[in-house]
Structures are given as structure tokens and as C-alpha cells.
Amino acid sequence: MTNLLRRLWSGSDNDEGQDIAEYAVLLAVILVLVVGTVRLIGSNANNVFSSTASAINQ
């Protein structure tokens, strides 16, 4: 991991600069997927817990 970070930070060749851009795009896509999944699961989980609580209270 340390070697990867050093290689990304140095960026002496144009190819390495392109690699950094590719990593940034990949990271952005992963973040969008994670945030979307968490929001979807979060709202569904809230509904499940609410209906379970209502069933217990009856």
C-alpha cells in the first residue's frame, strides 16, 4: 500500500498521471454506489423497524 501511494504521489511520467485520474474516477464511482446503497437500505431498514415496533406494541 505504501508503495502504491508513493508511486501515485511522485507522478513523474504522463502514464502515472493517467493512472491517478483512473483511480480518482474509480473511487468516485465506488462512492456513488456505496452512498446509494446505504440510502436505499437505510430507508427500508427504518420501515422494517417501525413496523416491528408497532407489532410489538399492539
PyMOL Python script that loads the backbone (N, CA, C, O; Angstrom):
from pymol import cmd

cmd.read_pdbstr("""\
ATOM      1  N   MET A   1       0.834  -1.198   0.000  1.00  0.00           N
ATOM      2  CA  MET A   1       0.000   0.000   0.000  1.00  0.00           C
ATOM      3  C   MET A   1       0.875   1.257   0.000  1.00  0.00           C
ATOM      4  O   MET A   1       0.590   2.224  -0.706  1.00  0.00           O
ATOM      5  N   THR A   2       1.932   1.226   0.795  1.00  0.00           N
ATOM      6  CA  THR A   2       2.824   2.380   0.853  1.00  0.00           C
ATOM      7  C   THR A   2       3.475   2.628  -0.497  1.00  0.00           C
ATOM      8  O   THR A   2       3.614   3.776  -0.920  1.00  0.00           O
ATOM      9  N   ASN A   3       3.874   1.557  -1.176  1.00  0.00           N
ATOM     10  CA  ASN A   3       4.493   1.717  -2.495  1.00  0.00           C
ATOM     11  C   ASN A   3       3.517   2.312  -3.491  1.00  0.00           C
ATOM     12  O   ASN A   3       3.898   3.144  -4.315  1.00  0.00           O
ATOM     13  N   LEU A   4       2.265   1.894  -3.422  1.00  0.00           N
ATOM     14  CA  LEU A   4       1.241   2.447  -4.316  1.00  0.00           C
ATOM     15  C   LEU A   4       1.079   3.943  -4.085  1.00  0.00           C
ATOM     16  O   LEU A   4       1.019   4.722  -5.036  1.00  0.00           O
ATOM     17  N   LEU A   5       1.008   4.344  -2.812  1.00  0.00           N
ATOM     18  CA  LEU A   5       0.854   5.769  -2.502  1.00  0.00           C
ATOM     19  C   LEU A   5       2.077   6.568  -2.952  1.00  0.00           C
ATOM     20  O   LEU A   5       1.938   7.678  -3.465  1.00  0.00           O
ATOM     21  N   ARG A   6       3.261   6.014  -2.763  1.00  0.00           N
ATOM     22  CA  ARG A   6       4.475   6.713  -3.231  1.00  0.00           C
ATOM     23  C   ARG A   6       4.470   6.873  -4.739  1.00  0.00           C
ATOM     24  O   ARG A   6       4.809   7.934  -5.263  1.00  0.00           O
ATOM     25  N   ARG A   7       4.081   5.803  -5.439  1.00  0.00           N
ATOM     26  CA  ARG A   7       4.055   5.846  -6.898  1.00  0.00           C
ATOM     27  C   ARG A   7       3.025   6.854  -7.394  1.00  0.00           C
ATOM     28  O   ARG A   7       3.269   7.579  -8.358  1.00  0.00           O
ATOM     29  N   LEU A   8       1.858   6.895  -6.721  1.00  0.00           N
ATOM     30  CA  LEU A   8       0.839   7.854  -7.123  1.00  0.00           C
ATOM     31  C   LEU A   8       1.270   9.287  -6.845  1.00  0.00           C
ATOM     32  O   LEU A   8       1.001  10.191  -7.637  1.00  0.00           O
ATOM     33  N   TRP A   9       1.942   9.488  -5.713  1.00  0.00           N
ATOM     34  CA  TRP A   9       2.338  10.834  -5.312  1.00  0.00           C
ATOM     35  C   TRP A   9       3.438  11.384  -6.202  1.00  0.00           C
ATOM     36  O   TRP A   9       3.427  12.569  -6.534  1.00  0.00           O
ATOM     37  N   SER A  10       4.402  10.532  -6.598  1.00  0.00           N
ATOM     38  CA  SER A  10       5.531  11.021  -7.397  1.00  0.00           C
ATOM     39  C   SER A  10       5.075  11.465  -8.779  1.00  0.00           C
ATOM     40  O   SER A  10       5.414  12.568  -9.207  1.00  0.00           O
ATOM     41  N   GLY A  11       4.314  10.635  -9.488  1.00  0.00           N
ATOM     42  CA  GLY A  11       3.716  11.004 -10.762  1.00  0.00           C
ATOM     43  C   GLY A  11       4.669  11.613 -11.761  1.00  0.00           C
ATOM     44  O   GLY A  11       4.328  12.616 -12.388  1.00  0.00           O
ATOM     45  N   SER A  12       5.871  11.039 -11.938  1.00  0.00           N
ATOM     46  CA  SER A  12       6.854  11.640 -12.829  1.00  0.00           C
ATOM     47  C   SER A  12       6.526  11.434 -14.303  1.00  0.00           C
ATOM     48  O   SER A  12       6.843  12.299 -15.120  1.00  0.00           O
ATOM     49  N   ASP A  13       5.898  10.315 -14.669  1.00  0.00           N
ATOM     50  CA  ASP A  13       5.558  10.039 -16.065  1.00  0.00           C
ATOM     51  C   ASP A  13       4.119  10.457 -16.359  1.00  0.00           C
ATOM     52  O   ASP A  13       3.294  10.566 -15.452  1.00  0.00           O
ATOM     53  N   ASN A  14       3.833  10.688 -17.630  1.00  0.00           N
ATOM     54  CA  ASN A  14       2.460  11.002 -18.026  1.00  0.00           C
ATOM     55  C   ASN A  14       1.536   9.819 -17.804  1.00  0.00           C
ATOM     56  O   ASN A  14       0.356   9.987 -17.497  1.00  0.00           O
ATOM     57  N   ASP A  15       2.089   8.600 -17.966  1.00  0.00           N
ATOM     58  CA  ASP A  15       1.275   7.407 -17.743  1.00  0.00           C
ATOM     59  C   ASP A  15       0.803   7.324 -16.305  1.00  0.00           C
ATOM     60  O   ASP A  15      -0.334   6.929 -16.044  1.00  0.00           O
ATOM     61  N   GLU A  16       1.655   7.689 -15.378  1.00  0.00           N
ATOM     62  CA  GLU A  16       1.263   7.645 -13.974  1.00  0.00           C
ATOM     63  C   GLU A  16       0.210   8.693 -13.682  1.00  0.00           C
ATOM     64  O   GLU A  16      -0.666   8.458 -12.849  1.00  0.00           O
ATOM     65  N   GLY A  17       0.264   9.832 -14.333  1.00  0.00           N
ATOM     66  CA  GLY A  17      -0.778  10.839 -14.175  1.00  0.00           C
ATOM     67  C   GLY A  17      -2.114  10.325 -14.662  1.00  0.00           C
ATOM     68  O   GLY A  17      -3.155  10.606 -14.069  1.00  0.00           O
ATOM     69  N   GLN A  18      -2.078   9.581 -15.730  1.00  0.00           N
ATOM     70  CA  GLN A  18      -3.304   8.982 -16.245  1.00  0.00           C
ATOM     71  C   GLN A  18      -3.825   7.941 -15.262  1.00  0.00           C
ATOM     72  O   GLN A  18      -5.036   7.830 -15.067  1.00  0.00           O
ATOM     73  N   ASP A  19      -2.933   7.180 -14.642  1.00  0.00           N
ATOM     74  CA  ASP A  19      -3.340   6.200 -13.645  1.00  0.00           C
ATOM     75  C   ASP A  19      -4.037   6.872 -12.475  1.00  0.00           C
ATOM     76  O   ASP A  19      -5.036   6.356 -11.973  1.00  0.00           O
ATOM     77  N   ILE A  20      -3.529   8.008 -12.036  1.00  0.00           N
ATOM     78  CA  ILE A  20      -4.145   8.732 -10.923  1.00  0.00           C
ATOM     79  C   ILE A  20      -5.563   9.153 -11.291  1.00  0.00           C
ATOM     80  O   ILE A  20      -6.479   9.041 -10.475  1.00  0.00           O
ATOM     81  N   ALA A  21      -5.744   9.633 -12.509  1.00  0.00           N
ATOM     82  CA  ALA A  21      -7.084  10.031 -12.950  1.00  0.00           C
ATOM     83  C   ALA A  21      -8.021   8.829 -12.987  1.00  0.00           C
ATOM     84  O   ALA A  21      -9.190   8.938 -12.616  1.00  0.00           O
ATOM     85  N   GLU A  22      -7.515   7.696 -13.429  1.00  0.00           N
ATOM     86  CA  GLU A  22      -8.349   6.492 -13.464  1.00  0.00           C
ATOM     87  C   GLU A  22      -8.737   6.057 -12.059  1.00  0.00           C
ATOM     88  O   GLU A  22      -9.880   5.664 -11.826  1.00  0.00           O
ATOM     89  N   TYR A  23      -7.789   6.124 -11.114  1.00  0.00           N
ATOM     90  CA  TYR A  23      -8.107   5.792  -9.726  1.00  0.00           C
ATOM     91  C   TYR A  23      -9.146   6.750  -9.156  1.00  0.00           C
ATOM     92  O   TYR A  23     -10.034   6.330  -8.415  1.00  0.00           O
ATOM     93  N   ALA A  24      -9.044   8.019  -9.491  1.00  0.00           N
ATOM     94  CA  ALA A  24      -9.997   9.003  -8.988  1.00  0.00           C
ATOM     95  C   ALA A  24     -11.401   8.722  -9.518  1.00  0.00           C
ATOM     96  O   ALA A  24     -12.375   8.814  -8.771  1.00  0.00           O
ATOM     97  N   VAL A  25     -11.510   8.381 -10.803  1.00  0.00           N
ATOM     98  CA  VAL A  25     -12.815   8.060 -11.391  1.00  0.00           C
ATOM     99  C   VAL A  25     -13.374   6.793 -10.756  1.00  0.00           C
ATOM    100  O   VAL A  25     -14.563   6.727 -10.442  1.00  0.00           O
ATOM    101  N   LEU A  26     -12.530   5.792 -10.566  1.00  0.00           N
ATOM    102  CA  LEU A  26     -12.959   4.552  -9.938  1.00  0.00           C
ATOM    103  C   LEU A  26     -13.439   4.807  -8.513  1.00  0.00           C
ATOM    104  O   LEU A  26     -14.463   4.262  -8.100  1.00  0.00           O
ATOM    105  N   LEU A  27     -12.727   5.613  -7.772  1.00  0.00           N
ATOM    106  CA  LEU A  27     -13.123   5.954  -6.404  1.00  0.00           C
ATOM    107  C   LEU A  27     -14.461   6.690  -6.391  1.00  0.00           C
ATOM    108  O   LEU A  27     -15.302   6.423  -5.533  1.00  0.00           O
ATOM    109  N   ALA A  28     -14.666   7.601  -7.319  1.00  0.00           N
ATOM    110  CA  ALA A  28     -15.929   8.340  -7.389  1.00  0.00           C
ATOM    111  C   ALA A  28     -17.096   7.399  -7.680  1.00  0.00           C
ATOM    112  O   ALA A  28     -18.160   7.529  -7.074  1.00  0.00           O
ATOM    113  N   VAL A  29     -16.907   6.459  -8.596  1.00  0.00           N
ATOM    114  CA  VAL A  29     -17.976   5.505  -8.917  1.00  0.00           C
ATOM    115  C   VAL A  29     -18.301   4.643  -7.703  1.00  0.00           C
ATOM    116  O   VAL A  29     -19.471   4.409  -7.399  1.00  0.00           O
ATOM    117  N   ILE A  30     -17.272   4.174  -7.014  1.00  0.00           N
ATOM    118  CA  ILE A  30     -17.494   3.343  -5.827  1.00  0.00           C
ATOM    119  C   ILE A  30     -18.222   4.130  -4.755  1.00  0.00           C
ATOM    120  O   ILE A  30     -19.133   3.602  -4.117  1.00  0.00           O
ATOM    121  N   LEU A  31     -17.844   5.376  -4.544  1.00  0.00           N
ATOM    122  CA  LEU A  31     -18.512   6.207  -3.540  1.00  0.00           C
ATOM    123  C   LEU A  31     -19.988   6.421  -3.874  1.00  0.00           C
ATOM    124  O   LEU A  31     -20.838   6.372  -2.986  1.00  0.00           O
ATOM    125  N   VAL A  32     -20.291   6.656  -5.140  1.00  0.00           N
ATOM    126  CA  VAL A  32     -21.689   6.841  -5.545  1.00  0.00           C
ATOM    127  C   VAL A  32     -22.493   5.573  -5.278  1.00  0.00           C
ATOM    128  O   VAL A  32     -23.618   5.638  -4.784  1.00  0.00           O
ATOM    129  N   LEU A  33     -21.912   4.420  -5.607  1.00  0.00           N
ATOM    130  CA  LEU A  33     -22.610   3.157  -5.363  1.00  0.00           C
ATOM    131  C   LEU A  33     -22.824   2.907  -3.873  1.00  0.00           C
ATOM    132  O   LEU A  33     -23.902   2.474  -3.466  1.00  0.00           O
ATOM    133  N   VAL A  34     -21.817   3.173  -3.068  1.00  0.00           N
ATOM    134  CA  VAL A  34     -21.937   2.945  -1.624  1.00  0.00           C
ATOM    135  C   VAL A  34     -22.971   3.876  -1.013  1.00  0.00           C
ATOM    136  O   VAL A  34     -23.811   3.437  -0.227  1.00  0.00           O
ATOM    137  N   VAL A  35     -22.922   5.142  -1.361  1.00  0.00           N
ATOM    138  CA  VAL A  35     -23.883   6.109  -0.805  1.00  0.00           C
ATOM    139  C   VAL A  35     -25.304   5.749  -1.231  1.00  0.00           C
ATOM    140  O   VAL A  35     -26.223   5.803  -0.414  1.00  0.00           O
ATOM    141  N   GLY A  36     -25.495   5.388  -2.485  1.00  0.00           N
ATOM    142  CA  GLY A  36     -26.827   5.000  -2.948  1.00  0.00           C
ATOM    143  C   GLY A  36     -27.343   3.763  -2.245  1.00  0.00           C
ATOM    144  O   GLY A  36     -28.518   3.697  -1.886  1.00  0.00           O
ATOM    145  N   THR A  37     -26.479   2.781  -2.044  1.00  0.00           N
ATOM    146  CA  THR A  37     -26.883   1.558  -1.356  1.00  0.00           C
ATOM    147  C   THR A  37     -27.232   1.826   0.099  1.00  0.00           C
ATOM    148  O   THR A  37     -28.224   1.304   0.608  1.00  0.00           O
ATOM    149  N   VAL A  38     -26.433   2.628   0.764  1.00  0.00           N
ATOM    150  CA  VAL A  38     -26.699   2.947   2.167  1.00  0.00           C
ATOM    151  C   VAL A  38     -28.012   3.704   2.304  1.00  0.00           C
ATOM    152  O   VAL A  38     -28.775   3.445   3.235  1.00  0.00           O
ATOM    153  N   ARG A  39     -28.286   4.619   1.410  1.00  0.00           N
ATOM    154  CA  ARG A  39     -29.546   5.374   1.485  1.00  0.00           C
ATOM    155  C   ARG A  39     -30.741   4.467   1.238  1.00  0.00           C
ATOM    156  O   ARG A  39     -31.766   4.592   1.908  1.00  0.00           O
ATOM    157  N   LEU A  40     -30.615   3.554   0.277  1.00  0.00           N
ATOM    158  CA  LEU A  40     -31.705   2.628  -0.025  1.00  0.00           C
ATOM    159  C   LEU A  40     -31.954   1.674   1.137  1.00  0.00           C
ATOM    160  O   LEU A  40     -33.095   1.494   1.562  1.00  0.00           O
ATOM    161  N   ILE A  41     -30.905   1.071   1.644  1.00  0.00           N
ATOM    162  CA  ILE A  41     -31.047   0.130   2.755  1.00  0.00           C
ATOM    163  C   ILE A  41     -31.480   0.853   4.025  1.00  0.00           C
ATOM    164  O   ILE A  41     -32.253   0.309   4.813  1.00  0.00           O
ATOM    165  N   GLY A  42     -30.997   2.053   4.226  1.00  0.00           N
ATOM    166  CA  GLY A  42     -31.350   2.818   5.423  1.00  0.00           C
ATOM    167  C   GLY A  42     -32.834   3.108   5.496  1.00  0.00           C
ATOM    168  O   GLY A  42     -33.436   2.960   6.560  1.00  0.00           O
ATOM    169  N   SER A  43     -33.434   3.512   4.403  1.00  0.00           N
ATOM    170  CA  SER A  43     -34.864   3.816   4.428  1.00  0.00           C
ATOM    171  C   SER A  43     -35.687   2.545   4.592  1.00  0.00           C
ATOM    172  O   SER A  43     -36.690   2.550   5.306  1.00  0.00           O
ATOM    173  N   ASN A  44     -35.285   1.461   3.945  1.00  0.00           N
ATOM    174  CA  ASN A  44     -36.008   0.198   4.096  1.00  0.00           C
ATOM    175  C   ASN A  44     -35.863  -0.353   5.508  1.00  0.00           C
ATOM    176  O   ASN A  44     -36.824  -0.883   6.066  1.00  0.00           O
ATOM    177  N   ALA A  45     -34.683  -0.238   6.089  1.00  0.00           N
ATOM    178  CA  ALA A  45     -34.458  -0.717   7.457  1.00  0.00           C
ATOM    179  C   ALA A  45     -35.314   0.072   8.437  1.00  0.00           C
ATOM    180  O   ALA A  45     -35.848  -0.502   9.386  1.00  0.00           O
ATOM    181  N   ASN A  46     -35.451   1.350   8.230  1.00  0.00           N
ATOM    182  CA  ASN A  46     -36.285   2.177   9.101  1.00  0.00           C
ATOM    183  C   ASN A  46     -37.733   1.709   9.040  1.00  0.00           C
ATOM    184  O   ASN A  46     -38.401   1.626  10.071  1.00  0.00           O
ATOM    185  N   ASN A  47     -38.223   1.404   7.850  1.00  0.00           N
ATOM    186  CA  ASN A  47     -39.598   0.914   7.717  1.00  0.00           C
ATOM    187  C   ASN A  47     -39.792  -0.416   8.428  1.00  0.00           C
ATOM    188  O   ASN A  47     -40.811  -0.622   9.087  1.00  0.00           O
ATOM    189  N   VAL A  48     -38.833  -1.316   8.305  1.00  0.00           N
ATOM    190  CA  VAL A  48     -38.926  -2.627   8.955  1.00  0.00           C
ATOM    191  C   VAL A  48     -38.942  -2.472  10.465  1.00  0.00           C
ATOM    192  O   VAL A  48     -39.758  -3.095  11.144  1.00  0.00           O
ATOM    193  N   PHE A  49     -38.048  -1.647  10.997  1.00  0.00           N
ATOM    194  CA  PHE A  49     -38.008  -1.453  12.448  1.00  0.00           C
ATOM    195  C   PHE A  49     -39.282  -0.788  12.955  1.00  0.00           C
ATOM    196  O   PHE A  49     -39.769  -1.135  14.032  1.00  0.00           O
ATOM    197  N   SER A  50     -39.826   0.156  12.203  1.00  0.00           N
ATOM    198  CA  SER A  50     -41.065   0.816  12.618  1.00  0.00           C
ATOM    199  C   SER A  50     -42.233  -0.152  12.650  1.00  0.00           C
ATOM    200  O   SER A  50     -43.013  -0.143  13.603  1.00  0.00           O
ATOM    201  N   SER A  51     -42.369  -0.987  11.628  1.00  0.00           N
ATOM    202  CA  SER A  51     -43.470  -1.941  11.608  1.00  0.00           C
ATOM    203  C   SER A  51     -43.286  -3.013  12.675  1.00  0.00           C
ATOM    204  O   SER A  51     -44.271  -3.486  13.241  1.00  0.00           O
ATOM    205  N   THR A  52     -42.056  -3.403  12.959  1.00  0.00           N
ATOM    206  CA  THR A  52     -41.803  -4.366  14.026  1.00  0.00           C
ATOM    207  C   THR A  52     -42.156  -3.766  15.389  1.00  0.00           C
ATOM    208  O   THR A  52     -42.757  -4.436  16.229  1.00  0.00           O
ATOM    209  N   ALA A  53     -41.790  -2.531  15.597  1.00  0.00           N
ATOM    210  CA  ALA A  53     -42.114  -1.857  16.862  1.00  0.00           C
ATOM    211  C   ALA A  53     -43.628  -1.723  17.031  1.00  0.00           C
ATOM    212  O   ALA A  53     -44.150  -1.899  18.131  1.00  0.00           O
ATOM    213  N   SER A  54     -44.328  -1.413  15.944  1.00  0.00           N
ATOM    214  CA  SER A  54     -45.778  -1.295  16.008  1.00  0.00           C
ATOM    215  C   SER A  54     -46.423  -2.648  16.338  1.00  0.00           C
ATOM    216  O   SER A  54     -47.383  -2.710  17.106  1.00  0.00           O
ATOM    217  N   ALA A  55     -45.897  -3.713  15.763  1.00  0.00           N
ATOM    218  CA  ALA A  55     -46.441  -5.049  16.031  1.00  0.00           C
ATOM    219  C   ALA A  55     -46.200  -5.459  17.483  1.00  0.00           C
ATOM    220  O   ALA A  55     -47.049  -6.115  18.086  1.00  0.00           O
ATOM    221  N   ILE A  56     -45.071  -5.088  18.042  1.00  0.00           N
ATOM    222  CA  ILE A  56     -44.752  -5.432  19.429  1.00  0.00           C
ATOM    223  C   ILE A  56     -45.646  -4.659  20.393  1.00  0.00           C
ATOM    224  O   ILE A  56     -46.081  -5.202  21.408  1.00  0.00           O
ATOM    225  N   ASN A  57     -45.917  -3.407  20.081  1.00  0.00           N
ATOM    226  CA  ASN A  57     -46.715  -2.553  20.967  1.00  0.00           C
ATOM    227  C   ASN A  57     -48.194  -2.911  20.971  1.00  0.00           C
ATOM    228  O   ASN A  57     -48.916  -2.485  21.872  1.00  0.00           O
ATOM    229  N   GLN A  58     -48.660  -3.664  20.016  1.00  0.00           N
ATOM    230  CA  GLN A  58     -50.096  -3.984  19.953  1.00  0.00           C
ATOM    231  C   GLN A  58     -50.468  -5.075  20.881  1.00  0.00           C
ATOM    232  O   GLN A  58     -51.636  -5.459  20.947  1.00  0.00           O
TER     233      GLN A  58
END
""", "prot")
cmd.dss("prot")
cmd.show_as("cartoon", "prot")
cmd.util.cbc("prot")
cmd.orient("prot")
